[in-house]
Amino acid sequence: MRVSLKDVAAHAGVSIKTVSNVVNNYQHVTPAMRERVQRSIDALGYQPNLAARHLRKGRTGIIALALPELGNPYFAELTASVIDAAARHDYIVLLDHTGGSRDQELLVSQGFRARVIDGLILSPIELRTEDLRDRDQDVPLVLLGERDYDLPYDHIAIDNVAAARDAVRHLIELGRREVAFIGARRDRSEPAQLRVRGWREELTAAGLPADEGLVAAVDGWGHADGARAMRHILDSGRRPDAVFAYNDPMAIGAMRVLHERGLRVPEDIAVVGFDDVIEGRFGAVTLTSVSPDKAAIGRLAVESVLARLGDNAPKPRRIWADYQLVGRESTLGRPGAGASGHHGTRRR
Protein backbone atom coordinates (compact mmCIF):
# COMPACT_ATOMS: atom_id res chain seq x y z
CA MET A 1 0.00 0.00 0.00
CA ARG A 2 1.31 3.42 -0.93
CA VAL A 3 2.09 5.69 2.02
CA SER A 4 0.50 9.15 1.70
CA LEU A 5 1.28 12.54 3.20
CA LYS A 6 -1.78 12.02 5.39
CA ASP A 7 -0.27 8.80 6.79
CA VAL A 8 3.01 10.55 7.59
CA ALA A 9 1.16 13.45 9.23
CA ALA A 10 -0.86 11.09 11.43
CA HIS A 11 2.27 9.16 12.44
CA ALA A 12 4.19 12.35 13.30
CA GLY A 13 1.21 14.08 14.93
CA VAL A 14 1.48 17.16 12.70
CA SER A 15 -0.50 18.74 9.89
CA ILE A 16 -0.33 17.60 6.28
CA LYS A 17 0.96 21.09 5.39
CA THR A 18 3.91 20.66 7.76
CA VAL A 19 4.80 17.32 6.18
CA SER A 20 4.54 18.90 2.72
CA ASN A 21 6.86 21.72 3.80
CA VAL A 22 9.46 19.20 4.97
CA VAL A 23 9.15 17.03 1.86
CA ASN A 24 9.53 20.09 -0.39
CA ASN A 25 12.46 21.33 1.69
CA TYR A 26 10.90 24.67 2.54
CA GLN A 27 13.19 26.78 4.72
CA HIS A 28 10.69 27.91 7.35
CA VAL A 29 10.60 24.65 9.28
CA THR A 30 12.37 24.31 12.62
CA PRO A 31 15.17 21.70 12.84
CA ALA A 32 13.26 19.85 15.55
CA MET A 33 10.09 19.66 13.46
CA ARG A 34 12.05 18.63 10.37
CA GLU A 35 13.69 15.81 12.33
CA ARG A 36 10.35 14.69 13.77
CA VAL A 37 8.71 14.48 10.35
CA GLN A 38 11.77 12.82 8.81
CA ARG A 39 11.64 10.06 11.43
CA SER A 40 8.07 9.30 10.41
CA ILE A 41 8.98 9.40 6.72
CA ASP A 42 11.79 6.90 7.35
CA ALA A 43 9.65 4.69 9.57
CA LEU A 44 6.80 4.46 7.05
CA GLY A 45 8.99 4.33 3.95
CA TYR A 46 7.25 7.29 2.33
CA GLN A 47 8.33 8.09 -1.23
CA PRO A 48 7.23 11.42 -2.75
CA ASN A 49 5.38 11.24 -6.06
CA LEU A 50 7.77 13.31 -8.16
CA ALA A 51 5.66 13.01 -11.29
CA ALA A 52 2.64 14.47 -9.51
CA ARG A 53 4.77 17.23 -8.04
CA HIS A 54 6.04 18.27 -11.47
CA LEU A 55 2.57 18.01 -13.03
CA ARG A 56 1.15 20.36 -10.43
CA LYS A 57 3.65 22.93 -11.72
CA GLY A 58 2.76 22.20 -15.34
CA ARG A 59 6.04 20.38 -15.97
CA THR A 60 7.14 16.90 -16.94
CA GLY A 61 10.22 16.53 -14.73
CA ILE A 62 12.34 15.60 -17.76
CA ILE A 63 15.34 17.37 -19.30
CA ALA A 64 16.71 16.23 -22.67
CA LEU A 65 20.47 16.03 -23.26
CA ALA A 66 21.51 15.80 -26.93
CA LEU A 67 25.11 14.81 -27.66
CA PRO A 68 27.05 14.14 -30.87
CA GLU A 69 28.98 11.04 -29.88
CA LEU A 70 28.01 8.68 -27.07
CA GLY A 71 31.08 6.50 -27.60
CA ASN A 72 33.43 9.36 -26.74
CA PRO A 73 34.52 8.99 -23.08
CA TYR A 74 34.27 12.75 -22.56
CA PHE A 75 30.58 12.77 -23.42
CA ALA A 76 29.98 9.70 -21.26
CA GLU A 77 31.51 11.49 -18.27
CA LEU A 78 29.63 14.69 -19.09
CA THR A 79 26.36 12.74 -19.27
CA ALA A 80 26.97 11.36 -15.79
CA SER A 81 27.52 14.87 -14.43
CA VAL A 82 24.29 16.13 -16.04
CA ILE A 83 22.30 13.17 -14.66
CA ASP A 84 23.73 13.73 -11.17
CA ALA A 85 22.96 17.45 -11.29
CA ALA A 86 19.41 16.84 -12.56
CA ALA A 87 18.74 14.27 -9.85
CA ARG A 88 19.54 16.84 -7.18
CA HIS A 89 16.56 18.81 -8.52
CA ASP A 90 14.33 15.71 -8.82
CA TYR A 91 14.64 15.68 -12.61
CA ILE A 92 15.44 12.80 -14.91
CA VAL A 93 17.42 13.06 -18.15
CA LEU A 94 16.33 11.88 -21.57
CA LEU A 95 19.38 11.19 -23.75
CA ASP A 96 19.44 11.90 -27.49
CA HIS A 97 22.27 10.93 -29.86
CA THR A 98 22.69 13.28 -32.82
CA GLY A 99 25.81 11.71 -34.30
CA GLY A 100 27.01 15.23 -35.11
CA SER A 101 24.49 15.30 -37.96
CA ARG A 102 22.95 18.66 -38.83
CA ASP A 103 19.63 16.99 -39.64
CA GLN A 104 19.49 15.32 -36.25
CA GLU A 105 20.58 18.47 -34.47
CA LEU A 106 17.85 20.37 -36.30
CA LEU A 107 15.27 17.77 -35.31
CA VAL A 108 16.25 17.97 -31.65
CA SER A 109 16.58 21.76 -31.49
CA GLN A 110 13.25 22.38 -33.22
CA GLY A 111 11.41 20.61 -30.46
CA PHE A 112 10.25 17.22 -31.68
CA ARG A 113 10.18 16.17 -27.99
CA ALA A 114 8.74 19.48 -26.78
CA ARG A 115 5.64 17.89 -25.27
CA VAL A 116 7.58 15.56 -23.00
CA ILE A 117 10.51 17.72 -21.82
CA ASP A 118 10.91 20.87 -19.74
CA GLY A 119 14.21 21.88 -21.30
CA LEU A 120 16.97 20.88 -23.71
CA ILE A 121 20.75 20.80 -23.25
CA LEU A 122 22.37 20.52 -26.69
CA SER A 123 26.00 20.07 -27.72
CA PRO A 124 25.91 20.97 -31.44
CA ILE A 125 28.55 20.25 -34.07
CA GLU A 126 26.99 21.15 -37.43
CA LEU A 127 24.07 23.38 -36.45
CA ARG A 128 24.23 26.85 -38.01
CA THR A 129 23.33 30.20 -36.51
CA GLU A 130 20.34 30.61 -38.80
CA ASP A 131 19.04 27.20 -37.68
CA LEU A 132 18.74 28.41 -34.11
CA ARG A 133 17.67 31.93 -35.04
CA ASP A 134 14.56 30.46 -36.66
CA ARG A 135 13.75 28.27 -33.67
CA ASP A 136 10.15 28.86 -32.61
CA GLN A 137 9.98 26.56 -29.58
CA ASP A 138 9.52 27.96 -26.09
CA VAL A 139 11.23 24.97 -24.48
CA PRO A 140 14.37 26.40 -22.80
CA LEU A 141 17.59 25.63 -24.68
CA VAL A 142 21.11 25.59 -23.23
CA LEU A 143 24.09 25.12 -25.53
CA LEU A 144 27.32 23.31 -24.70
CA GLY A 145 30.62 23.45 -26.55
CA GLU A 146 32.67 25.99 -28.39
CA ARG A 147 30.64 27.01 -31.42
CA ASP A 148 29.78 30.70 -31.11
CA TYR A 149 26.19 31.41 -32.20
CA ASP A 150 25.76 34.95 -30.78
CA LEU A 151 22.12 34.19 -30.04
CA PRO A 152 19.96 34.64 -26.93
CA TYR A 153 20.62 31.24 -25.39
CA ASP A 154 22.68 30.27 -22.38
CA HIS A 155 25.98 28.85 -23.61
CA ILE A 156 28.44 26.96 -21.43
CA ALA A 157 31.99 26.32 -22.62
CA ILE A 158 35.65 26.54 -21.70
CA ASP A 159 38.09 28.92 -23.40
CA ASN A 160 39.57 26.55 -25.97
CA VAL A 161 42.17 29.00 -27.27
CA ALA A 162 43.50 29.70 -23.78
CA ALA A 163 43.45 25.99 -22.85
CA ALA A 164 45.38 25.06 -26.01
CA ARG A 165 47.91 27.79 -25.28
CA ASP A 166 48.39 26.40 -21.77
CA ALA A 167 49.01 22.92 -23.18
CA VAL A 168 51.59 24.15 -25.70
CA ARG A 169 53.23 26.42 -23.12
CA HIS A 170 53.65 23.41 -20.83
CA LEU A 171 55.52 21.59 -23.60
CA ILE A 172 57.69 24.62 -24.40
CA GLU A 173 58.60 25.06 -20.74
CA LEU A 174 59.81 21.46 -20.77
CA GLY A 175 62.21 22.34 -23.60
CA ARG A 176 60.17 21.03 -26.55
CA ARG A 177 60.59 23.04 -29.73
CA GLU A 178 58.81 21.12 -32.51
CA VAL A 179 55.23 20.67 -31.39
CA ALA A 180 52.83 18.87 -33.73
CA PHE A 181 49.05 19.25 -33.60
CA ILE A 182 46.91 16.26 -34.51
CA GLY A 183 43.17 16.66 -34.91
CA ALA A 184 42.65 19.62 -37.22
CA ARG A 185 39.34 18.93 -38.94
CA ARG A 186 38.84 18.77 -42.68
CA ASP A 187 35.26 19.98 -42.15
CA ARG A 188 36.41 23.14 -40.31
CA SER A 189 34.87 22.11 -36.97
CA GLU A 190 34.98 25.17 -34.75
CA PRO A 191 36.46 23.55 -31.60
CA ALA A 192 39.33 22.12 -33.67
CA GLN A 193 39.95 25.53 -35.24
CA LEU A 194 40.10 27.15 -31.81
CA ARG A 195 42.60 24.59 -30.52
CA VAL A 196 44.77 24.96 -33.63
CA ARG A 197 44.61 28.70 -33.13
CA GLY A 198 45.82 28.33 -29.54
CA TRP A 199 48.65 26.03 -30.71
CA ARG A 200 49.68 28.60 -33.32
CA GLU A 201 49.45 31.62 -31.01
CA GLU A 202 51.53 30.08 -28.23
CA LEU A 203 54.30 28.90 -30.54
CA THR A 204 54.44 32.34 -32.14
CA ALA A 205 54.51 34.07 -28.74
CA ALA A 206 57.49 31.89 -27.77
CA GLY A 207 59.34 32.82 -30.96
CA LEU A 208 58.99 29.33 -32.40
CA PRO A 209 57.68 28.48 -35.88
CA ALA A 210 54.07 27.30 -36.13
CA ASP A 211 54.98 24.72 -38.75
CA GLU A 212 51.83 23.83 -40.68
CA GLY A 213 53.62 20.70 -41.87
CA LEU A 214 53.20 19.42 -38.30
CA VAL A 215 49.40 19.84 -38.35
CA ALA A 216 47.56 16.62 -39.20
CA ALA A 217 43.92 16.85 -40.33
CA VAL A 218 41.41 14.09 -39.55
CA ASP A 219 37.81 13.15 -40.23
CA GLY A 220 36.90 11.74 -36.81
CA TRP A 221 37.60 12.10 -33.10
CA GLY A 222 38.68 8.59 -32.09
CA HIS A 223 41.72 6.49 -31.27
CA ALA A 224 42.12 5.31 -34.88
CA ASP A 225 42.05 8.90 -36.15
CA GLY A 226 44.84 9.83 -33.75
CA ALA A 227 46.85 6.81 -34.84
CA ARG A 228 46.44 7.68 -38.53
CA ALA A 229 47.41 11.29 -37.91
CA MET A 230 50.54 10.25 -36.04
CA ARG A 231 51.56 7.83 -38.77
CA HIS A 232 51.00 10.55 -41.38
CA ILE A 233 53.42 12.90 -39.63
CA LEU A 234 56.09 10.24 -39.05
CA ASP A 235 55.77 8.83 -42.58
CA SER A 236 56.29 12.32 -43.98
CA GLY A 237 59.80 12.21 -42.54
CA ARG A 238 59.08 14.65 -39.71
CA ARG A 239 60.08 13.90 -36.13
CA PRO A 240 58.50 16.40 -33.73
CA ASP A 241 59.60 16.30 -30.10
CA ALA A 242 56.06 16.88 -28.83
CA VAL A 243 52.42 16.30 -29.85
CA PHE A 244 49.32 18.19 -28.77
CA ALA A 245 46.21 16.20 -29.64
CA TYR A 246 42.67 17.48 -30.13
CA ASN A 247 41.38 15.06 -27.49
CA ASP A 248 42.49 12.19 -25.27
CA PRO A 249 41.40 9.28 -27.50
CA MET A 250 43.48 10.75 -30.35
CA ALA A 251 46.43 11.24 -28.00
CA ILE A 252 46.16 7.61 -26.87
CA GLY A 253 46.01 6.45 -30.51
CA ALA A 254 49.10 8.54 -31.26
CA MET A 255 51.00 7.05 -28.31
CA ARG A 256 50.26 3.56 -29.57
CA VAL A 257 51.85 4.40 -32.92
CA LEU A 258 54.88 5.94 -31.20
CA HIS A 259 55.30 2.72 -29.24
CA GLU A 260 55.06 0.67 -32.43
CA ARG A 261 57.76 2.83 -34.03
CA GLY A 262 60.10 2.38 -31.09
CA LEU A 263 59.76 5.97 -29.86
CA ARG A 264 59.55 6.62 -26.14
CA VAL A 265 56.98 8.86 -24.44
CA PRO A 266 58.01 11.35 -23.16
CA GLU A 267 61.74 10.89 -23.67
CA ASP A 268 61.57 11.10 -27.47
CA ILE A 269 58.15 12.70 -27.95
CA ALA A 270 55.99 14.25 -25.24
CA VAL A 271 52.20 14.05 -25.64
CA VAL A 272 49.36 16.21 -24.32
CA GLY A 273 45.67 15.40 -24.75
CA PHE A 274 42.44 17.24 -24.08
CA ASP A 275 39.35 16.35 -21.95
CA ASP A 276 41.08 14.30 -19.20
CA VAL A 277 38.99 11.16 -19.67
CA ILE A 278 39.51 8.34 -17.23
CA GLU A 279 41.27 5.92 -19.61
CA GLY A 280 44.13 8.39 -19.95
CA ARG A 281 44.94 7.93 -16.28
CA PHE A 282 45.44 4.17 -16.47
CA GLY A 283 47.59 3.46 -19.53
CA ALA A 284 51.17 2.21 -19.42
CA VAL A 285 52.08 5.89 -19.71
CA THR A 286 49.54 8.16 -18.03
CA LEU A 287 48.40 11.09 -20.14
CA THR A 288 48.92 14.79 -19.49
CA SER A 289 45.65 16.47 -20.45
CA VAL A 290 43.59 19.63 -20.37
CA SER A 291 40.87 18.85 -17.83
CA PRO A 292 37.55 20.71 -18.19
CA ASP A 293 35.48 20.80 -15.02
CA LYS A 294 32.86 18.37 -16.30
CA ALA A 295 30.96 18.32 -13.00
CA ALA A 296 30.61 22.10 -13.14
CA ILE A 297 29.55 22.03 -16.79
CA GLY A 298 26.80 19.52 -16.01
CA ARG A 299 25.66 21.47 -12.96
CA LEU A 300 25.66 24.83 -14.79
CA ALA A 301 23.74 23.35 -17.72
CA VAL A 302 20.99 21.93 -15.51
CA GLU A 303 20.76 25.07 -13.38
CA SER A 304 20.54 27.22 -16.51
CA VAL A 305 17.66 25.15 -17.89
CA LEU A 306 15.75 25.25 -14.61
CA ALA A 307 16.33 28.99 -14.19
CA ARG A 308 14.52 29.52 -17.51
CA LEU A 309 11.43 27.77 -16.11
CA GLY A 310 10.96 30.38 -13.40
CA ASP A 311 9.07 33.65 -13.59
CA ASN A 312 12.24 35.75 -13.25
CA ALA A 313 14.55 34.05 -15.74
CA PRO A 314 17.92 35.83 -16.08
CA LYS A 315 19.17 37.22 -19.36
CA PRO A 316 20.89 34.61 -21.58
CA ARG A 317 24.63 34.53 -20.94
CA ARG A 318 27.90 32.93 -21.98
CA ILE A 319 29.27 30.99 -19.02
CA TRP A 320 32.95 30.07 -18.95
CA ALA A 321 33.62 26.85 -17.03
CA ASP A 322 36.90 26.14 -15.27
CA TYR A 323 39.65 23.92 -16.58
CA GLN A 324 43.18 22.97 -15.62
CA LEU A 325 46.15 21.29 -17.23
CA VAL A 326 46.97 18.07 -15.39
CA GLY A 327 50.58 16.99 -15.82
CA ARG A 328 51.29 13.25 -15.93
CA GLU A 329 53.85 10.81 -17.31
CA SER A 330 53.37 11.55 -21.02
CA THR A 331 55.18 14.87 -20.52
CA LEU A 332 56.78 14.63 -17.06
CA GLY A 333 58.11 11.07 -17.02
CA ARG A 334 57.69 8.53 -14.25
CA PRO A 335 56.42 9.52 -10.79
CA GLY A 336 59.90 10.23 -9.51
CA ALA A 337 59.97 13.18 -11.89
CA GLY A 338 56.72 14.56 -10.48
CA ALA A 339 54.28 13.04 -12.94
CA SER A 340 51.29 13.58 -10.69
CA GLY A 341 51.65 17.35 -10.52
CA HIS A 342 49.19 19.89 -11.87
CA HIS A 343 50.55 22.53 -14.20
CA GLY A 344 49.20 25.59 -15.99
CA THR A 345 46.00 25.85 -13.96
CA ARG A 346 43.55 28.43 -15.23
CA ARG A 347 40.17 29.40 -13.80
CA ARG A 348 37.45 31.19 -15.72
C-alpha positions in Angstrom: 0.0 0.0 0.0 1.3 3.4 -0.9 2.1 5.7 2.0 0.5 9.1 1.7 1.3 12.5 3.2 -1.8 12.0 5.4 -0.3 8.8 6.8 3.0 10.5 7.6 1.2 13.5 9.2 -0.9 11.1 11.4 2.3 9.2 12.4 4.2 12.3 13.3 1.2 14.1 14.9 1.5 17.2 12.7 -0.5 18.7 9.9 -0.3 17.6 6.3 1.0 21.1 5.4 3.9 20.7 7.8 4.8 17.3 6.2 4.5 18.9 2.7 6.9 21.7 3.8 9.5 19.2 5.0 9.2 17.0 1.9 9.5 20.1 -0.4 12.5 21.3 1.7 10.9 24.7 2.5 13.2 26.8 4.7 10.7 27.9 7.3 10.6 24.6 9.3 12.4 24.3 12.6 15.2 21.7 12.8 13.3 19.9 15.5 10.1 19.7 13.5 12.0 18.6 10.4 13.7 15.8 12.3 10.3 14.7 13.8 8.7 14.5 10.4 11.8 12.8 8.8 11.6 10.1 11.4 8.1 9.3 10.4 9.0 9.4 6.7 11.8 6.9 7.3 9.6 4.7 9.6 6.8 4.5 7.1 9.0 4.3 3.9 7.2 7.3 2.3 8.3 8.1 -1.2 7.2 11.4 -2.8 5.4 11.2 -6.1 7.8 13.3 -8.2 5.7 13.0 -11.3 2.6 14.5 -9.5 4.8 17.2 -8.0 6.0 18.3 -11.5 2.6 18.0 -13.0 1.1 20.4 -10.4 3.6 22.9 -11.7 2.8 22.2 -15.3 6.0 20.4 -16.0 7.1 16.9 -16.9 10.2 16.5 -14.7 12.3 15.6 -17.8 15.3 17.4 -19.3 16.7 16.2 -22.7 20.5 16.0 -23.3 21.5 15.8 -26.9 25.1 14.8 -27.7 27.1 14.1 -30.9 29.0 11.0 -29.9 28.0 8.7 -27.1 31.1 6.5 -27.6 33.4 9.4 -26.7 34.5 9.0 -23.1 34.3 12.8 -22.6 30.6 12.8 -23.4 30.0 9.7 -21.3 31.5 11.5 -18.3 29.6 14.7 -19.1 26.4 12.7 -19.3 27.0 11.4 -15.8 27.5 14.9 -14.4 24.3 16.1 -16.0 22.3 13.2 -14.7 23.7 13.7 -11.2 23.0 17.4 -11.3 19.4 16.8 -12.6 18.7 14.3 -9.8 19.5 16.8 -7.2 16.6 18.8 -8.5 14.3 15.7 -8.8 14.6 15.7 -12.6 15.4 12.8 -14.9 17.4 13.1 -18.1 16.3 11.9 -21.6 19.4 11.2 -23.8 19.4 11.9 -27.5 22.3 10.9 -29.9 22.7 13.3 -32.8 25.8 11.7 -34.3 27.0 15.2 -35.1 24.5 15.3 -38.0 22.9 18.7 -38.8 19.6 17.0 -39.6 19.5 15.3 -36.3 20.6 18.5 -34.5 17.8 20.4 -36.3 15.3 17.8 -35.3 16.3 18.0 -31.7 16.6 21.8 -31.5 13.2 22.4 -33.2 11.4 20.6 -30.5 10.3 17.2 -31.7 10.2 16.2 -28.0 8.7 19.5 -26.8 5.6 17.9 -25.3 7.6 15.6 -23.0 10.5 17.7 -21.8 10.9 20.9 -19.7 14.2 21.9 -21.3 17.0 20.9 -23.7 20.8 20.8 -23.3 22.4 20.5 -26.7 26.0 20.1 -27.7 25.9 21.0 -31.4 28.5 20.2 -34.1 27.0 21.2 -37.4 24.1 23.4 -36.5 24.2 26.9 -38.0 23.3 30.2 -36.5 20.3 30.6 -38.8 19.0 27.2 -37.7 18.7 28.4 -34.1 17.7 31.9 -35.0 14.6 30.5 -36.7 13.8 28.3 -33.7 10.1 28.9 -32.6 10.0 26.6 -29.6 9.5 28.0 -26.1 11.2 25.0 -24.5 14.4 26.4 -22.8 17.6 25.6 -24.7 21.1 25.6 -23.2 24.1 25.1 -25.5 27.3 23.3 -24.7 30.6 23.5 -26.6 32.7 26.0 -28.4 30.6 27.0 -31.4 29.8 30.7 -31.1 26.2 31.4 -32.2 25.8 34.9 -30.8 22.1 34.2 -30.0 20.0 34.6 -26.9 20.6 31.2 -25.4 22.7 30.3 -22.4 26.0 28.8 -23.6 28.4 27.0 -21.4 32.0 26.3 -22.6 35.6 26.5 -21.7 38.1 28.9 -23.4 39.6 26.6 -26.0 42.2 29.0 -27.3 43.5 29.7 -23.8 43.4 26.0 -22.9 45.4 25.1 -26.0 47.9 27.8 -25.3 48.4 26.4 -21.8 49.0 22.9 -23.2 51.6 24.1 -25.7 53.2 26.4 -23.1 53.7 23.4 -20.8 55.5 21.6 -23.6 57.7 24.6 -24.4 58.6 25.1 -20.7 59.8 21.5 -20.8 62.2 22.3 -23.6 60.2 21.0 -26.5 60.6 23.0 -29.7 58.8 21.1 -32.5 55.2 20.7 -31.4 52.8 18.9 -33.7 49.0 19.2 -33.6 46.9 16.3 -34.5 43.2 16.7 -34.9 42.6 19.6 -37.2 39.3 18.9 -38.9 38.8 18.8 -42.7 35.3 20.0 -42.2 36.4 23.1 -40.3 34.9 22.1 -37.0 35.0 25.2 -34.8 36.5 23.5 -31.6 39.3 22.1 -33.7 40.0 25.5 -35.2 40.1 27.2 -31.8 42.6 24.6 -30.5 44.8 25.0 -33.6 44.6 28.7 -33.1 45.8 28.3 -29.5 48.6 26.0 -30.7 49.7 28.6 -33.3 49.5 31.6 -31.0 51.5 30.1 -28.2 54.3 28.9 -30.5 54.4 32.3 -32.1 54.5 34.1 -28.7 57.5 31.9 -27.8 59.3 32.8 -31.0 59.0 29.3 -32.4 57.7 28.5 -35.9 54.1 27.3 -36.1 55.0 24.7 -38.7 51.8 23.8 -40.7 53.6 20.7 -41.9 53.2 19.4 -38.3 49.4 19.8 -38.4 47.6 16.6 -39.2 43.9 16.8 -40.3 41.4 14.1 -39.5 37.8 13.1 -40.2 36.9 11.7 -36.8 37.6 12.1 -33.1 38.7 8.6 -32.1 41.7 6.5 -31.3 42.1 5.3 -34.9 42.0 8.9 -36.1 44.8 9.8 -33.7 46.9 6.8 -34.8 46.4 7.7 -38.5 47.4 11.3 -37.9 50.5 10.3 -36.0 51.6 7.8 -38.8 51.0 10.5 -41.4 53.4 12.9 -39.6 56.1 10.2 -39.1 55.8 8.8 -42.6 56.3 12.3 -44.0 59.8 12.2 -42.5 59.1 14.7 -39.7 60.1 13.9 -36.1 58.5 16.4 -33.7 59.6 16.3 -30.1 56.1 16.9 -28.8 52.4 16.3 -29.9 49.3 18.2 -28.8 46.2 16.2 -29.6 42.7 17.5 -30.1 41.4 15.1 -27.5 42.5 12.2 -25.3 41.4 9.3 -27.5 43.5 10.8 -30.3 46.4 11.2 -28.0 46.2 7.6 -26.9 46.0 6.5 -30.5 49.1 8.5 -31.3 51.0 7.1 -28.3 50.3 3.6 -29.6 51.8 4.4 -32.9 54.9 5.9 -31.2 55.3 2.7 -29.2 55.1 0.7 -32.4 57.8 2.8 -34.0 60.1 2.4 -31.1 59.8 6.0 -29.9 59.5 6.6 -26.1 57.0 8.9 -24.4 58.0 11.3 -23.2 61.7 10.9 -23.7 61.6 11.1 -27.5 58.1 12.7 -28.0 56.0 14.2 -25.2 52.2 14.0 -25.6 49.4 16.2 -24.3 45.7 15.4 -24.8 42.4 17.2 -24.1 39.4 16.3 -22.0 41.1 14.3 -19.2 39.0 11.2 -19.7 39.5 8.3 -17.2 41.3 5.9 -19.6 44.1 8.4 -20.0 44.9 7.9 -16.3 45.4 4.2 -16.5 47.6 3.5 -19.5 51.2 2.2 -19.4 52.1 5.9 -19.7 49.5 8.2 -18.0 48.4 11.1 -20.1 48.9 14.8 -19.5 45.7 16.5 -20.5 43.6 19.6 -20.4 40.9 18.8 -17.8 37.5 20.7 -18.2 35.5 20.8 -15.0 32.9 18.4 -16.3 31.0 18.3 -13.0 30.6 22.1 -13.1 29.6 22.0 -16.8 26.8 19.5 -16.0 25.7 21.5 -13.0 25.7 24.8 -14.8 23.7 23.3 -17.7 21.0 21.9 -15.5 20.8 25.1 -13.4 20.5 27.2 -16.5 17.7 25.2 -17.9 15.7 25.2 -14.6 16.3 29.0 -14.2 14.5 29.5 -17.5 11.4 27.8 -16.1 11.0 30.4 -13.4 9.1 33.6 -13.6 12.2 35.7 -13.3 14.6 34.0 -15.7 17.9 35.8 -16.1 19.2 37.2 -19.4 20.9 34.6 -21.6 24.6 34.5 -20.9 27.9 32.9 -22.0 29.3 31.0 -19.0 32.9 30.1 -18.9 33.6 26.8 -17.0 36.9 26.1 -15.3 39.7 23.9 -16.6 43.2 23.0 -15.6 46.1 21.3 -17.2 47.0 18.1 -15.4 50.6 17.0 -15.8 51.3 13.2 -15.9 53.9 10.8 -17.3 53.4 11.5 -21.0 55.2 14.9 -20.5 56.8 14.6 -17.1 58.1 11.1 -17.0 57.7 8.5 -14.3 56.4 9.5 -10.8 59.9 10.2 -9.5 60.0 13.2 -11.9 56.7 14.6 -10.5 54.3 13.0 -12.9 51.3 13.6 -10.7 51.6 17.4 -10.5 49.2 19.9 -11.9 50.6 22.5 -14.2 49.2 25.6 -16.0 46.0 25.9 -14.0 43.5 28.4 -15.2 40.2 29.4 -13.8 37.4 31.2 -15.7 
